[in-house]
Amino acid sequence: MRIREKWSKSTLFGPIVVQINKGGRDYLPLAKTHEYIIVGSIKGKQAKFFEIPADPNGTIYKDKQGKYTIRELRNRNPKFNRTNRPNLFYPFYVDPQTQDSDGFCAVSLEPTKSHTIAVLPRTSKNIDDCWRWSKNKAIKHLNPKNPAESDLVARQKRTGGWNIYEKHRKHSSKAKTIWSDPEVRTEAGTIDIRQLFQKPIFDHPKPVALIEKCIRIGSPKSGIIFDPFAGSGTTAQAVFNLNLKDQGNRKFILVESSDLCTRVILPRIKKLIYSQIWNEGKPVAPKKGKISKIIQYLTLEQFDDTILNTQFYSRDFTQITSANNNYLSDFDLYNLENSIIQNIQNKSQNKPQNKPHYPWHYRPQNTKENIQFSPKIPSQEKKSLKYSLYTYNSRVSSLKNIDLIETFLWNLGIRSVQRDQQALKNIQYYLLKGKMNLGEEVKEIAIIWRSISENKLNDDRKNLQDVILPELKKKINKPKIFINLPNPIENLTTLENFFQNRWSVQERKKF
């Protein structure tokens, strides 16, 4: 019911029943053997799902076009026969002299000197049936001279008669709603972890094959897979495996608590980059399974980081301190937290800010580069490429350098595909080209990010008008161009303003 509150009936396509334990959990009143996967898409009926590899039925053959299996062309559905499908009742003519090593012969729709054996769609009891294909379709798929170049062939039966076969080249099928394969059971996930670490370092991990199957259904080969509850990092291994199997270019974004990231997920990813195949904690043929990958490990800003990067002033401004030097009492910090939270809530509801009811004012602490704390919005300072702040981890604070450009790209959902640097008149320009979702449209964008001083503003305007913008418009067809402050060109979109508007209270309600 809760899912249907957020997702309408037209956007849900599941559930899929997964047999997680063949024997069942017999400590329950009913021995539970299954769990559910809820499948949905916000696109509703326009959603695109992908087929999964199908297990071939019967012998696999090979010709010039590749591998195939055979399917009898006669329609075996008893509802259809010569009586109600007279246009599908016609003869094929076999040339037995063209038989290949697999026993297949070329066929024709017309008799010739070599095509002498007529074959009609009849049952074993000599009752008239019909073919699955019309004459018009059949003629497009046959070569009457060479069975290796034809999708319709004939082969003699043990009884002496002949059958007409279609070469079936499709090796995928739609996913079914019941999954009972051994590789999707819970025990398979435990085995996957043991192979990597030699011991179970995570309880009840999801099987890699299960996540692979989900990704195959819902994502193209170049898709981005987002897992907000990464657990043991099974999604990462599933993406690696699939990319290796089908030469895909999938990427993943995993979100998990710091402890699991450092203790389980990162070690798992590092092992998989070294070798795709492991046995009891040891790599198997690492040279063969090695892959080249770049992994970004990001730490989200925590409330403790906000406190550490806050500067406090006494009411008469005679004392200045910070949480980092342990001058403030726990009671002061408690009041500070409540005041900050209340002011954030008031701001989101357009209410006036509260004044703190304790003897300390607070304001963002400035770094050496004079950039204010928290790049939720890119800094308006001229030296906008340098930034550092204190981070808090395991009760130890340390000063970290922050990549403002990368932080901005992630916050705004920009997929950067190319970065260039260019120096003009002692101004360093960072030019980024990528893609971004603007409403329903995915649009190519360009970002101009630079670091300038007040006395270089005129040079900056001239550089943009004469060099930077003309070059960008040559490389990208009608791009949406963003620029960080200050913005001297009227028809460019300012990054800071766009970001603030996009993540306003009204915009957030849409998500």
C-alpha positions in Angstrom: 0.0 0.0 0.0 2.8 2.5 0.9 4.4 1.8 -2.5 1.2 2.4 -4.3 0.9 5.8 -2.5 4.1 6.9 -4.2 3.8 4.8 -7.4 0.6 4.5 -9.4 -0.6 1.2 -10.7 0.5 2.1 -14.2 4.1 2.5 -13.0 4.5 -0.9 -11.3 5.3 -4.0 -13.3 6.2 -6.5 -10.5 6.5 -8.1 -8.2 9.1 -10.8 -9.1 9.2 -13.8 -6.8 12.7 -14.9 -5.9 13.3 -18.3 -4.3 15.9 -17.5 -1.7 15.9 -20.7 0.2 14.8 -24.0 -1.4 14.4 -25.8 1.9 12.4 -22.9 3.5 12.9 -21.2 6.9 11.2 -23.9 9.0 11.4 -21.9 12.2 8.3 -19.9 10.9 4.7 -21.3 11.0 5.0 -21.6 7.2 8.5 -22.4 5.8 9.2 -19.2 3.9 11.2 -19.8 0.7 10.8 -16.6 -1.2 11.2 -12.8 -1.2 9.9 -10.1 -3.6 11.5 -7.7 -6.0 9.3 -4.7 -6.8 9.8 -3.5 -10.4 8.6 -0.1 -11.4 9.3 2.9 -13.7 8.2 6.5 -13.4 7.8 6.4 -17.2 4.9 4.0 -16.9 3.9 2.3 -20.2 6.8 4.1 -22.0 9.3 2.3 -19.8 11.9 0.3 -21.6 12.9 -3.1 -20.1 15.7 -5.2 -21.6 15.7 -8.9 -22.3 18.0 -11.3 -20.5 20.1 -14.1 -22.1 18.0 -17.2 -22.7 19.2 -20.8 -22.2 19.2 -22.3 -25.7 16.8 -25.2 -26.2 18.3 -28.0 -28.2 21.5 -28.2 -30.2 23.4 -25.0 -31.1 24.6 -24.8 -34.8 26.7 -22.2 -36.5 26.8 -20.8 -40.0 28.2 -17.7 -41.7 25.9 -15.4 -39.7 26.7 -16.9 -36.4 25.1 -19.3 -33.9 21.5 -20.5 -34.0 19.1 -23.1 -32.9 16.3 -24.5 -35.1 12.5 -24.2 -34.7 10.0 -26.1 -36.8 8.2 -23.8 -39.2 5.0 -25.7 -39.0 2.5 -24.0 -36.6 2.0 -26.5 -33.8 -0.9 -24.5 -32.3 -4.1 -26.7 -32.8 -6.2 -23.5 -33.2 -4.6 -22.8 -36.6 -4.7 -25.1 -39.6 -5.4 -25.1 -43.3 -9.1 -24.5 -42.8 -8.8 -21.1 -41.1 -5.3 -20.1 -42.5 -5.5 -21.2 -46.1 -2.9 -18.6 -47.1 -0.3 -20.3 -44.9 -0.7 -23.7 -46.6 1.7 -24.0 -49.5 4.6 -26.3 -50.4 8.4 -25.9 -50.1 10.7 -27.8 -52.5 13.9 -29.4 -51.2 17.2 -29.8 -53.0 18.8 -32.9 -51.4 22.1 -32.3 -53.3 22.8 -29.2 -51.2 23.0 -31.1 -47.9 25.6 -29.7 -45.5 27.5 -31.3 -42.6 24.6 -30.8 -40.2 22.1 -32.5 -42.6 20.4 -29.2 -43.7 19.3 -28.7 -47.3 18.4 -25.6 -49.3 14.7 -25.0 -50.1 12.7 -23.1 -52.7 9.1 -22.0 -53.1 9.1 -23.2 -56.7 10.0 -26.6 -58.1 13.2 -26.8 -60.2 15.4 -29.6 -61.7 17.2 -29.9 -58.4 14.4 -28.8 -56.0 12.3 -32.0 -56.5 10.9 -32.9 -53.0 7.7 -31.1 -52.0 7.0 -30.6 -48.3 3.6 -29.5 -47.0 2.7 -28.6 -43.3 1.1 -31.8 -42.1 1.0 -33.6 -38.7 2.4 -37.1 -38.1 -1.2 -38.3 -38.7 -1.2 -36.6 -42.2 -3.6 -33.9 -41.1 -3.2 -30.6 -42.9 -1.8 -27.8 -40.7 -0.2 -24.5 -41.7 3.1 -22.7 -41.7 3.9 -19.9 -39.3 5.2 -17.7 -42.1 3.5 -16.3 -45.2 5.0 -16.8 -48.7 6.1 -13.1 -48.8 8.0 -13.5 -45.5 9.5 -16.8 -46.4 10.9 -15.6 -49.7 12.9 -12.9 -48.0 14.6 -15.4 -45.7 15.7 -18.2 -47.9 18.6 -18.9 -50.3 17.5 -21.7 -52.7 21.2 -22.6 -53.5 23.0 -22.6 -50.2 21.6 -23.7 -46.8 24.5 -21.9 -45.0 23.2 -18.6 -46.3 19.5 -19.3 -45.7 17.3 -18.8 -42.6 14.9 -21.5 -43.9 16.2 -25.1 -44.4 15.0 -28.6 -44.6 16.2 -31.8 -42.9 15.1 -35.4 -43.4 13.4 -37.2 -40.5 14.1 -40.7 -39.4 10.9 -41.8 -40.9 12.0 -40.6 -44.3 9.9 -37.5 -44.5 11.1 -33.9 -44.4 10.7 -31.0 -42.0 11.2 -27.3 -42.7 13.1 -25.4 -40.0 13.6 -21.7 -39.2 17.1 -20.8 -38.0 16.4 -19.0 -34.7 19.1 -16.5 -33.8 17.5 -14.7 -30.9 19.4 -15.6 -27.8 17.4 -13.5 -25.3 14.0 -13.5 -23.8 11.8 -11.4 -21.5 12.4 -11.9 -17.8 9.8 -14.1 -16.0 8.2 -13.2 -12.7 9.4 -16.3 -10.8 13.2 -16.8 -10.3 14.2 -20.1 -8.9 17.7 -20.6 -10.2 20.3 -21.8 -7.7 22.5 -18.8 -8.3 19.9 -16.3 -7.0 19.5 -18.0 -3.6 20.9 -16.4 -0.4 23.5 -19.1 0.0 25.0 -18.0 -3.3 25.7 -14.5 -1.9 27.5 -16.0 1.0 29.7 -18.1 -1.3 30.4 -14.9 -3.4 31.8 -13.2 -0.3 33.8 -16.2 0.9 35.5 -16.5 -2.5 36.8 -12.9 -2.1 37.5 -12.7 1.7 37.8 -16.4 2.8 35.3 -15.6 5.6 31.8 -14.1 5.9 32.4 -10.4 6.6 28.8 -9.5 6.0 25.6 -11.2 7.0 23.2 -12.3 4.2 24.8 -10.5 1.2 22.7 -10.5 -2.0 23.9 -13.0 -4.7 25.9 -11.3 -7.5 23.8 -13.3 -10.1 20.6 -11.8 -8.7 21.8 -8.2 -9.0 23.2 -8.9 -12.5 19.8 -10.1 -13.6 18.1 -7.0 -12.2 20.7 -4.7 -13.9 20.2 -6.5 -17.2 16.5 -5.9 -17.1 16.5 -2.3 -16.1 19.7 -0.7 -17.5 21.3 -0.4 -21.0 25.0 -1.2 -21.5 26.0 2.4 -20.9 23.6 3.0 -17.9 24.3 4.3 -14.4 23.2 2.1 -11.6 22.3 3.8 -8.3 22.2 1.7 -5.1 21.4 3.9 -2.1 21.7 0.9 0.3 24.9 -0.7 -1.0 25.4 -3.1 1.9 28.4 -5.3 1.0 28.8 -3.8 -2.5 27.3 -6.6 -4.5 26.1 -4.1 -7.1 29.6 -3.0 -7.8 30.7 -6.7 -8.5 27.6 -7.2 -10.7 28.4 -4.2 -12.8 32.0 -5.3 -13.2 30.9 -8.8 -14.2 28.4 -7.6 -16.8 30.8 -5.1 -18.4 33.3 -7.9 -18.8 30.7 -10.3 -20.3 29.1 -8.0 -22.8 31.8 -5.2 -23.2 29.4 -2.7 -21.6 30.3 0.7 -20.1 28.0 0.7 -17.1 28.8 2.9 -14.1 27.6 2.6 -10.5 26.9 5.0 -7.6 26.8 3.3 -4.2 25.8 4.9 -0.9 26.5 3.4 2.5 27.6 4.2 6.0 31.3 5.0 6.5 32.1 1.8 8.4 30.8 -0.6 5.7 32.4 1.5 3.0 35.9 1.2 4.5 35.5 -2.3 6.0 33.7 -4.1 3.2 32.8 -2.2 0.0 36.2 -0.6 -0.8 38.2 -3.8 -0.1 35.8 -5.7 -2.3 36.1 -3.2 -5.2 39.9 -3.2 -5.0 40.0 -7.0 -5.1 37.7 -7.1 -8.1 39.8 -4.5 -10.0 42.9 -6.6 -9.4 41.2 -9.8 -10.5 37.6 -10.7 -11.5 38.0 -14.3 -10.3 38.8 -15.3 -6.7 38.9 -18.5 -4.8 39.0 -18.7 -1.0 40.5 -15.2 -0.8 43.1 -15.7 -3.5 43.1 -14.3 -7.0 42.8 -16.7 -9.9 44.5 -15.7 -13.1 44.7 -12.0 -12.2 46.3 -11.0 -15.5 43.3 -12.4 -17.4 40.7 -10.9 -15.2 42.3 -7.5 -14.6 40.3 -4.4 -15.5 41.3 -0.7 -15.4 38.9 1.4 -13.4 38.7 4.8 -11.6 36.8 4.8 -8.4 35.7 8.0 -6.7 35.2 7.7 -2.9 33.2 10.7 -1.7 32.3 11.6 1.9 29.1 13.5 2.5 29.3 16.6 4.7 28.0 15.8 8.2 26.5 18.0 10.9 29.7 17.5 13.0 31.6 19.0 10.1 29.4 22.1 10.2 30.2 22.5 13.9 33.9 22.1 13.3 33.9 24.8 10.7 31.9 27.3 12.7 33.5 30.3 14.3 32.0 31.7 17.5 32.0 35.3 18.7 31.1 36.5 22.2 28.4 39.2 22.2 30.9 42.0 22.7 33.2 40.3 20.0 36.1 40.2 22.4 36.4 36.4 22.3 36.7 34.3 19.2 36.8 30.5 19.3 35.7 27.4 17.4 34.4 24.0 18.2 37.7 22.6 17.0 39.7 23.9 20.0 37.3 22.4 22.5 36.7 25.8 24.2 32.9 25.5 24.0 31.1 23.3 26.6 28.7 20.5 25.6 25.8 22.7 26.6 27.0 25.4 24.2 27.2 22.9 21.4 23.8 21.5 22.2 22.3 25.0 22.0 24.2 25.7 18.8 22.9 22.6 17.1 19.3 23.4 18.1 19.7 27.0 16.9 21.2 26.0 13.5 18.5 23.3 12.9 15.7 25.8 13.8 17.1 28.5 11.5 17.4 26.0 8.6 13.7 25.0 9.1 12.7 28.7 9.4 14.5 29.6 6.2 12.9 26.7 4.3 9.5 28.0 5.5 10.3 31.7 4.8 10.2 32.5 8.5 12.4 35.0 10.3 15.7 33.8 11.7 16.0 33.2 15.5 18.7 34.9 17.5 20.7 32.4 19.6 19.7 32.3 23.3 23.2 31.8 24.6 26.2 34.1 25.0 27.8 33.1 21.7 27.1 34.3 18.1 28.2 32.0 15.3 29.0 32.6 11.7 30.8 30.5 9.0 34.5 30.3 9.5 36.7 31.7 6.7 39.6 29.7 5.2 43.0 31.0 4.3 41.6 31.7 0.8 38.7 33.8 2.4 36.0 31.4 1.1 33.1 30.8 3.3 32.3 27.3 4.6 30.0 24.8 2.8 30.0 24.9 -1.0 26.3 24.1 -1.3 26.4 27.0 -3.7 29.7 27.7 -5.5 31.6 30.5 -3.8 31.2 34.0 -5.1 34.7 34.8 -4.1 37.1 35.5 -7.0 39.5 32.7 -5.9 36.9 30.1 -6.4 39.0 27.1 -7.1 40.7 26.7 -3.7 38.7 25.5 -0.8 39.4 23.6 2.4 37.4 22.7 5.5 37.7 20.5 8.6 36.2 17.0 8.5 35.4 14.8 11.4 36.1 11.1 11.3 36.6 8.6 14.2 36.6 11.6 16.6 39.6 13.1 14.9 39.3 16.4 12.9 41.5 17.2 10.0 41.7 19.9 7.3 40.8 18.6 3.8 41.1 20.1 0.4 37.9 20.2 -1.5 37.4 20.0 -5.3 34.8 22.6 -5.8 34.2 21.8 -9.5 33.7 18.1 -8.8 31.4 18.9 -5.8 29.3 21.2 -8.0 29.0 18.7 -10.8 27.8 16.0 -8.4 25.3 18.2 -6.6 23.7 19.4 -9.9 23.7 16.0 -11.6 26.0 17.0 -14.5 27.7 14.2 -16.3 31.0 15.7 -17.2 32.7 13.9 -20.1 35.6 16.2 -21.0 37.7 18.8 -19.2 40.0 21.3 -20.8 42.2 24.1 -19.4 43.2 27.3 -21.2 45.2 30.3 -20.0 44.5 33.7 -21.6 46.0 36.9 -20.3 47.0 35.3 -17.0 43.5 34.0 -16.4 43.1 30.2 -16.0 39.9 28.9 -17.6 38.4 25.4 -16.9 36.1 24.3 -19.7 33.8 21.4 -19.1 31.6 19.6 -21.6 28.9 17.1 -20.6 25.2 16.3 -20.4 22.5 17.2 -18.1 18.8 16.5 -17.6 16.8 19.7 -18.2 13.2 18.7 -17.5 12.4 15.8 -19.9 15.3 16.7 -22.2 18.9 15.5 -22.0 20.9 18.5 -23.3 24.6 19.0 -24.1 26.0 21.7 -21.8 29.3 23.6 -21.4 30.6 25.1 -18.2 33.1 27.9 -17.9 34.8 28.0 -14.5 37.6 30.4 -13.8 39.5 32.1 -11.0 39.9 35.9 -11.5 40.8 39.0 -9.5 39.0 42.4 -9.6 41.6 44.0 -11.9 41.1 41.2 -14.5 37.4 41.6 -15.1 37.8 43.5 -18.4 40.3 41.0 -19.7 37.9 38.2 -18.7 35.0 39.7 -20.7 37.2 40.1 -23.8 38.5 36.5 -23.5 35.0 35.2 -23.2 33.6 37.1 -26.2 36.6 36.7 -28.5 38.0 33.3 -27.8 36.2 31.0 -25.3 32.5 31.3 -26.5 33.3 31.1 -30.2 35.4 27.9 -29.6 32.7 26.3 -27.5 30.0 27.0 -30.1 32.1 25.4 -32.8 32.6 22.2 -30.8 29.0 21.8 -29.4 25.8 22.4 -31.4 23.6 24.9 -29.6 25.0 24.2 -26.1 23.5 25.4 -22.8 26.4 27.4 -21.4 26.9 28.0 -17.7 29.5 30.3 -16.0 30.6 30.8 -12.4 30.4 34.3 -10.9 31.1 37.0 -11.9 29.1 36.8 -15.1 30.0 39.6 -17.6 27.9 38.1 -20.5 24.1 38.7 -20.4 23.0 35.6 -22.3 25.0 33.1 -20.2 23.4 31.3 -17.2 25.1 31.9 -13.9 25.9 28.6 -12.1 25.1 30.0 -8.7 21.7 31.4 -9.6 20.7 28.3 -11.5 21.7 26.0 -8.6 19.7 28.1 -6.1 16.6 28.1 -8.3 16.8 24.4 -9.1 17.1 23.5 -5.4 14.6 26.0 -4.0 11.9 24.8 -1.7 9.4 24.7 -4.5 11.7 22.7 -6.8 12.4 20.1 -4.0 8.7 19.4 -3.6 8.6 18.1 -7.1 11.0 15.2 -6.2 
